[in-house]
């Protein structure tokens, strides 16, 4: 059995990590606080990332028209039907969730922290959107609750980063990881497989780079081609190749083999809304993808960190 597993999984799952750290079921409550992004509002760019949905990758978060407390209660109550004895983490998911004055951030974050059975926060953001004042506040927050900062990277290939309109450098990302870790704040990194014109080698290089950094977790996504996004236009105009399920599984397993076993895998496939998805259609069967990854890892006798 893989060291960080109590199931058939051969990689370090988030569920395993939570159960070992908190000794009970923990789930995230996804929230939409109505933020924007600096590559949307003109600070560093406009239009946002070319693959991003209108909800800013918060398709399963709460309704931004509702107060944050109402969002939390409604989603929590829905999820409690499945896990009635769980504890919760408030997940600020949509857009860039540190891109506001610290006074506003405190109001939002601490509204969630005061909810019963909340044990922490996950905050999704960009490496160019955490001010010095915000860093000081996050350090303070980290001392009183379980805090995780999720940084979007997507790829280390600068040409791809420019194409998808990230509008920040790799150095900016690396500097922010170091600054967060100096404050003992856990860092989870988002990457995307199947970005335009990237090769398997490119995707593996992103993992090799991240494996050398002091990160605690990773989210691996498959590129979703969504309706009414710039990536949809590019996809159709250039007749871009979208990874097959078999190609994706092969790449993911090779990536896992290059990762330190203690790095927690927070996500290993995408989860788009069916009605918005153009390609690839196999993404709508999330559990089939997960099961096929497990089966192929067994067939290869593969496990996270095997090639280290």
C-alpha positions in Angstrom: 0.0 0.0 0.0 1.2 3.6 -0.8 2.5 5.2 2.4 -0.1 8.1 2.4 -3.2 6.0 1.8 -5.7 3.9 3.6 -7.5 2.9 0.4 -6.5 1.6 -3.1 -5.2 5.1 -4.0 -1.5 5.2 -4.9 -1.3 9.0 -4.5 -1.7 11.3 -1.5 -5.3 12.2 -1.5 -6.9 15.2 0.2 -9.4 13.0 2.0 -6.5 11.0 3.5 -4.7 14.1 4.6 -7.8 15.6 6.2 -8.7 12.4 8.1 -5.1 12.1 9.4 -4.8 15.7 10.4 -8.3 16.3 11.8 -9.4 12.7 12.5 -12.8 13.2 11.0 -14.5 14.0 7.7 -13.8 17.5 6.4 -15.4 19.1 3.3 -14.9 22.5 1.6 -17.8 25.0 1.2 -17.2 26.8 -2.0 -17.9 30.6 -1.9 -18.1 33.4 -4.4 -17.4 36.7 -2.7 -17.7 38.8 -5.8 -14.1 39.5 -6.4 -12.5 40.3 -9.8 -8.9 39.8 -11.1 -6.1 42.2 -12.0 -6.0 40.7 -15.5 -9.7 41.5 -15.9 -10.1 45.0 -14.5 -7.1 46.5 -16.3 -4.5 46.6 -13.6 -2.2 44.2 -15.4 -4.5 43.1 -18.3 -8.0 42.7 -19.5 -10.2 39.8 -20.5 -9.0 37.4 -17.8 -7.5 34.0 -18.5 -8.7 32.8 -21.9 -10.1 29.5 -20.5 -11.9 31.0 -17.5 -15.6 30.8 -17.1 -17.8 33.8 -16.4 -17.8 32.8 -12.7 -14.0 32.9 -12.5 -13.6 29.2 -12.0 -16.2 29.2 -9.3 -18.9 27.3 -11.2 -19.9 25.3 -8.1 -19.5 28.1 -5.6 -22.3 30.1 -4.1 -24.4 32.8 -5.8 -22.4 36.0 -5.6 -25.6 38.0 -5.3 -26.1 36.4 -1.8 -24.3 37.5 1.3 -21.3 35.3 2.1 -22.9 33.9 5.3 -26.1 32.9 3.4 -24.0 31.2 0.7 -22.1 29.3 3.3 -25.2 28.1 5.2 -27.0 27.0 2.1 -24.1 25.0 0.6 -23.1 23.5 4.0 -26.6 22.3 4.6 -26.7 20.7 1.2 -23.4 18.9 1.8 -24.4 17.8 5.3 -27.0 15.5 3.7 -24.1 13.4 2.4 -21.7 13.9 5.4 -23.8 14.7 8.4 -20.9 14.6 11.0 -18.3 16.5 9.1 -16.4 19.7 9.8 -16.0 22.5 7.2 -13.4 24.6 5.5 -14.6 27.9 3.9 -13.3 27.9 0.3 -13.0 31.3 -1.3 -12.9 30.0 -4.8 -14.2 32.4 -7.5 -11.7 34.8 -9.1 -8.9 36.4 -7.1 -9.8 36.2 -3.4 -7.1 38.5 -1.9 -7.7 41.2 -4.5 -9.3 43.8 -2.2 -8.5 46.0 0.8 -7.5 44.0 3.9 -10.5 45.5 5.8 -12.9 43.9 3.3 -10.9 40.6 3.4 -11.1 40.5 7.2 -14.9 41.0 7.1 -15.4 38.2 4.6 -13.0 35.7 6.0 -13.9 36.2 9.7 -17.6 35.9 8.9 -16.9 32.4 7.8 -14.5 31.6 10.6 -17.2 32.4 13.2 -19.5 29.8 11.8 -20.0 26.6 13.9 -17.7 23.7 13.0 -15.5 25.7 10.6 -11.9 24.6 11.1 -10.2 26.7 8.5 -10.1 28.6 5.2 -8.8 27.9 1.7 -8.2 31.1 -0.3 -7.7 30.9 -4.1 -5.7 33.8 -5.5 -2.9 34.9 -7.9 0.8 35.4 -6.9 0.7 39.0 -7.9 -2.4 39.8 -5.8 -1.2 39.5 -2.2 0.0 42.9 -0.8 2.4 43.2 2.1 -0.4 44.2 4.4 -2.4 41.2 3.2 0.6 38.9 3.9 0.8 40.2 7.4 -2.9 39.6 7.9 -2.6 36.0 6.5 0.3 35.3 8.9 -1.9 36.4 11.8 -4.8 34.3 10.5 -2.6 31.3 10.1 -1.8 31.3 13.8 -5.4 30.9 14.8 -6.9 28.7 12.1 -6.0 26.1 9.4 -5.1 28.3 6.4 -4.3 27.3 2.9 -3.4 29.7 0.1 -4.1 28.3 -3.4 -1.9 30.0 -6.1 -2.7 29.8 -9.8 0.3 28.9 -11.9 -1.1 26.7 -14.7 2.3 26.2 -16.5 6.0 27.3 -16.2 6.2 27.8 -20.0 6.3 31.6 -20.5 5.0 31.4 -24.1 1.9 29.5 -22.9 1.5 31.9 -19.9 1.4 34.9 -22.2 -1.0 33.1 -24.6 -3.5 32.3 -21.9 -3.2 35.9 -20.5 -2.0 35.1 -17.0 -0.1 38.5 -16.9 2.4 37.5 -14.2 5.9 36.0 -14.5 7.2 32.7 -13.1 9.5 34.7 -10.9 6.6 36.5 -9.4 5.0 33.1 -8.6 8.2 31.7 -7.1 8.7 34.8 -4.9 5.2 34.6 -3.5 5.6 30.9 -2.6 8.7 31.8 -0.7 7.1 34.7 1.1 4.1 32.6 2.1 6.3 29.7 3.4 8.5 32.2 5.4 5.2 32.8 7.3 4.6 29.0 7.6 1.4 29.3 5.4 0.5 26.2 3.4 0.6 26.6 -0.4 -1.4 24.6 -3.0 -0.6 25.2 -6.7 -3.0 24.9 -9.6 -1.7 23.6 -12.9 -3.6 22.8 -16.2 -2.7 19.9 -18.6 -3.6 20.2 -22.2 -3.0 24.0 -22.7 -2.6 25.1 -26.3 0.5 23.8 -28.1 2.0 22.3 -25.0 3.7 18.9 -25.2 3.8 16.1 -22.7 7.4 17.2 -21.9 6.2 20.8 -21.1 3.6 19.4 -18.7 6.2 17.2 -17.0 8.6 20.1 -16.8 6.0 22.1 -14.8 5.8 19.2 -12.3 9.6 18.9 -12.1 9.8 22.6 -11.3 7.1 22.5 -8.6 8.6 19.4 -7.0 11.7 21.5 -6.1 9.6 24.2 -4.3 8.3 24.2 -0.8 4.7 23.5 -1.6 2.2 21.4 0.4 -0.4 20.5 -2.3 -1.3 20.6 -6.0 -4.4 20.7 -8.1 -4.1 19.1 -11.5 -6.8 20.2 -14.0 -7.5 19.2 -17.5 -8.1 22.1 -19.8 -11.9 22.6 -20.3 -12.9 24.3 -23.5 -16.0 26.2 -22.3 -18.6 28.0 -24.3 -18.3 31.7 -24.9 -14.6 31.9 -23.9 -11.6 33.1 -25.9 -10.2 29.5 -25.7 -13.3 28.2 -27.5 -12.6 30.6 -30.4 -8.9 29.7 -30.5 -9.8 26.0 -30.3 -12.1 26.2 -33.3 -10.0 28.6 -35.4 -6.7 26.6 -35.0 -8.4 23.2 -34.8 -6.5 22.6 -31.5 -6.0 19.1 -30.2 -7.8 18.3 -26.9 -6.2 15.5 -24.9 -7.9 12.2 -25.0 -8.8 10.5 -21.7 -6.0 8.0 -22.4 -3.4 10.8 -23.1 -4.5 12.7 -19.9 -4.3 9.6 -17.7 -0.8 8.8 -19.1 0.4 12.3 -18.4 -1.1 12.5 -14.9 0.5 9.2 -13.8 3.9 10.3 -15.1 3.4 13.6 -13.3 2.5 11.8 -10.0 5.6 9.7 -10.3 7.7 12.9 -10.3 6.1 14.4 -7.2 7.3 14.0 -3.6 4.9 11.7 -1.8 4.2 14.2 1.0 2.7 16.7 -1.5 -1.1 16.4 -1.2 -3.1 15.9 -4.4 -6.1 18.2 -3.9 -7.5 17.6 -7.4 -6.6 15.2 -10.2 -9.1 16.0 -12.9 -11.5 18.9 -13.9 -15.1 19.2 -13.0 -16.9 21.5 -15.5 -20.6 22.2 -15.8 -22.0 19.9 -18.5 -24.0 22.7 -20.1 -20.9 24.9 -20.6 -18.5 22.2 -21.9 -17.4 22.1 -25.5 -14.4 19.7 -25.2 -13.4 17.2 -24.0 -16.6 15.3 -23.4 -15.0 12.6 -21.3 -14.5 15.2 -18.5 -18.2 14.9 -17.5 -17.6 11.4 -16.2 -15.3 12.5 -13.4 -15.4 9.2 -11.4 -14.7 7.2 -14.5 -11.5 9.2 -15.0 -10.5 8.7 -11.4 -11.2 5.0 -11.5 -9.2 4.7 -14.8 -6.3 6.5 -13.2 -6.4 4.0 -10.3 -6.5 1.0 -12.6 -3.7 2.2 -14.8 -1.5 2.9 -11.8 -2.0 -0.6 -10.6 -1.3 -2.0 -14.1 2.0 0.0 -14.2 2.8 -0.7 -10.5 3.0 3.1 -10.3 2.7 5.4 -7.3 3.4 9.0 -6.4 7.1 9.6 -6.2 8.2 6.4 -7.9 10.7 8.2 -10.2 12.4 10.2 -7.4 
